[in-house]
């Protein structure tokens, strides 16, 4: 029996990624100094707190330097961080 590979397309998360990506773009446009930005601070926190941070799809949305080929991001085993560490929650709170 073949193991089914998880894909985000199958559970509607592709549309969420597009919407969250638009939010991220608006947040990025407001950043004047990357090293002092809230986005940079969140990325740093997530890297320190979650050794498996690269397995989270929305982490790659914020860390655009790690996006690479889209197929790699689609293979992430997790979508977003829990609770107050949520990338989606962070982006929605940015008053854009």
Secondary structure as UniProt FT lines:
FT   HELIX           8..11
FT   HELIX           13..30
FT   HELIX           34..36
FT   HELIX           38..49
FT   TURN            51..52
FT   HELIX           53..55
FT   HELIX           57..62
FT   HELIX           64..66
FT   HELIX           70..74
FT   HELIX           83..85
FT   HELIX           87..92
//
